[in-house]
Amino acid sequence: MPARIRRPSERTCERCGRHERVDDALGSWVVDDEVGEVYCIHEWDINGSFVPFEDVDRGGADA
């Protein structure tokens, strides 16, 4: 059963509310809005609903 690793395309800090998204042109995270703190030790929701493994045989993580 082959699996493909996916990466999230956006994330939000649970402490300060900072929202970032992946900019494909830069290949990096960029701030999506001016909400949140620059100097926050960001707590990204890594235990949330995002599933980094996609089951190729079954058509994706939602299958």
Rosetta constraint file for C-alpha pairs under 8 A:
AtomPair CA 1 CA 55 HARMONIC 7.34 0.50
AtomPair CA 1 CA 56 HARMONIC 7.55 0.50
AtomPair CA 1 CA 57 HARMONIC 6.51 0.50
AtomPair CA 2 CA 55 HARMONIC 6.58 0.50
AtomPair CA 2 CA 56 HARMONIC 5.98 0.50
AtomPair CA 2 CA 57 HARMONIC 6.89 0.50
AtomPair CA 3 CA 53 HARMONIC 6.18 0.50
AtomPair CA 3 CA 54 HARMONIC 5.52 0.50
AtomPair CA 3 CA 55 HARMONIC 4.78 0.50
AtomPair CA 3 CA 56 HARMONIC 5.55 0.50
AtomPair CA 4 CA 53 HARMONIC 5.68 0.50
AtomPair CA 4 CA 54 HARMONIC 5.07 0.50
AtomPair CA 4 CA 55 HARMONIC 6.58 0.50
AtomPair CA 4 CA 56 HARMONIC 6.59 0.50
AtomPair CA 5 CA 52 HARMONIC 5.49 0.50
AtomPair CA 5 CA 53 HARMONIC 4.69 0.50
AtomPair CA 5 CA 54 HARMONIC 6.19 0.50
AtomPair CA 6 CA 51 HARMONIC 7.89 0.50
AtomPair CA 6 CA 52 HARMONIC 4.88 0.50
AtomPair CA 6 CA 53 HARMONIC 6.02 0.50
AtomPair CA 6 CA 54 HARMONIC 6.82 0.50
AtomPair CA 7 CA 52 HARMONIC 6.08 0.50
AtomPair CA 8 CA 50 HARMONIC 7.27 0.50
AtomPair CA 8 CA 52 HARMONIC 7.60 0.50
AtomPair CA 9 CA 21 HARMONIC 5.62 0.50
AtomPair CA 9 CA 22 HARMONIC 5.25 0.50
AtomPair CA 10 CA 19 HARMONIC 7.32 0.50
AtomPair CA 10 CA 20 HARMONIC 5.60 0.50
AtomPair CA 10 CA 21 HARMONIC 4.09 0.50
AtomPair CA 10 CA 22 HARMONIC 6.22 0.50
AtomPair CA 11 CA 19 HARMONIC 5.82 0.50
AtomPair CA 11 CA 20 HARMONIC 5.43 0.50
AtomPair CA 11 CA 21 HARMONIC 6.41 0.50
AtomPair CA 11 CA 44 HARMONIC 6.56 0.50
AtomPair CA 11 CA 45 HARMONIC 7.29 0.50
AtomPair CA 12 CA 17 HARMONIC 5.91 0.50
AtomPair CA 12 CA 18 HARMONIC 5.53 0.50
AtomPair CA 12 CA 19 HARMONIC 4.38 0.50
AtomPair CA 12 CA 20 HARMONIC 6.38 0.50
AtomPair CA 12 CA 44 HARMONIC 6.05 0.50
AtomPair CA 12 CA 45 HARMONIC 7.03 0.50
AtomPair CA 13 CA 17 HARMONIC 4.93 0.50
AtomPair CA 13 CA 18 HARMONIC 5.22 0.50
AtomPair CA 13 CA 19 HARMONIC 6.59 0.50
AtomPair CA 13 CA 42 HARMONIC 5.47 0.50
AtomPair CA 13 CA 43 HARMONIC 5.15 0.50
AtomPair CA 13 CA 44 HARMONIC 4.81 0.50
AtomPair CA 13 CA 45 HARMONIC 6.95 0.50
AtomPair CA 14 CA 42 HARMONIC 7.36 0.50
AtomPair CA 14 CA 43 HARMONIC 5.47 0.50
AtomPair CA 14 CA 44 HARMONIC 6.13 0.50
AtomPair CA 14 CA 45 HARMONIC 6.65 0.50
AtomPair CA 15 CA 40 HARMONIC 7.82 0.50
AtomPair CA 15 CA 42 HARMONIC 6.63 0.50
AtomPair CA 15 CA 43 HARMONIC 6.16 0.50
AtomPair CA 16 CA 35 HARMONIC 7.79 0.50
AtomPair CA 16 CA 36 HARMONIC 4.77 0.50
AtomPair CA 16 CA 37 HARMONIC 6.13 0.50
AtomPair CA 16 CA 40 HARMONIC 7.08 0.50
AtomPair CA 16 CA 42 HARMONIC 7.51 0.50
AtomPair CA 17 CA 35 HARMONIC 6.35 0.50
AtomPair CA 17 CA 36 HARMONIC 5.10 0.50
AtomPair CA 18 CA 31 HARMONIC 7.51 0.50
AtomPair CA 18 CA 33 HARMONIC 7.42 0.50
AtomPair CA 18 CA 34 HARMONIC 7.43 0.50
AtomPair CA 18 CA 35 HARMONIC 5.22 0.50
AtomPair CA 18 CA 36 HARMONIC 4.11 0.50
AtomPair CA 18 CA 37 HARMONIC 6.79 0.50
AtomPair CA 19 CA 31 HARMONIC 6.14 0.50
AtomPair CA 19 CA 32 HARMONIC 5.57 0.50
AtomPair CA 19 CA 33 HARMONIC 6.41 0.50
AtomPair CA 19 CA 35 HARMONIC 7.17 0.50
AtomPair CA 19 CA 36 HARMONIC 7.65 0.50
AtomPair CA 20 CA 29 HARMONIC 6.19 0.50
AtomPair CA 20 CA 30 HARMONIC 5.42 0.50
AtomPair CA 20 CA 31 HARMONIC 4.41 0.50
AtomPair CA 20 CA 32 HARMONIC 4.90 0.50
AtomPair CA 20 CA 33 HARMONIC 7.59 0.50
AtomPair CA 21 CA 29 HARMONIC 5.48 0.50
AtomPair CA 21 CA 30 HARMONIC 5.60 0.50
AtomPair CA 21 CA 31 HARMONIC 6.56 0.50
AtomPair CA 21 CA 32 HARMONIC 6.03 0.50
AtomPair CA 22 CA 27 HARMONIC 6.87 0.50
AtomPair CA 22 CA 28 HARMONIC 5.57 0.50
AtomPair CA 22 CA 29 HARMONIC 4.43 0.50
AtomPair CA 22 CA 30 HARMONIC 6.16 0.50
AtomPair CA 23 CA 27 HARMONIC 5.72 0.50
AtomPair CA 23 CA 28 HARMONIC 5.67 0.50
AtomPair CA 23 CA 29 HARMONIC 6.08 0.50
AtomPair CA 23 CA 30 HARMONIC 6.39 0.50
AtomPair CA 24 CA 28 HARMONIC 7.02 0.50
AtomPair CA 36 CA 40 HARMONIC 7.92 0.50
AtomPair CA 46 CA 50 HARMONIC 7.68 0.50
AtomPair CA 51 CA 61 HARMONIC 6.73 0.50
AtomPair CA 53 CA 61 HARMONIC 6.79 0.50
AtomPair CA 54 CA 59 HARMONIC 7.77 0.50
AtomPair CA 54 CA 60 HARMONIC 4.83 0.50
AtomPair CA 54 CA 61 HARMONIC 4.71 0.50
AtomPair CA 55 CA 59 HARMONIC 6.29 0.50
AtomPair CA 55 CA 60 HARMONIC 5.09 0.50
AtomPair CA 55 CA 61 HARMONIC 5.96 0.50
AtomPair CA 56 CA 60 HARMONIC 5.90 0.50
AtomPair CA 58 CA 63 HARMONIC 6.00 0.50
AtomPair CA 59 CA 63 HARMONIC 6.05 0.50
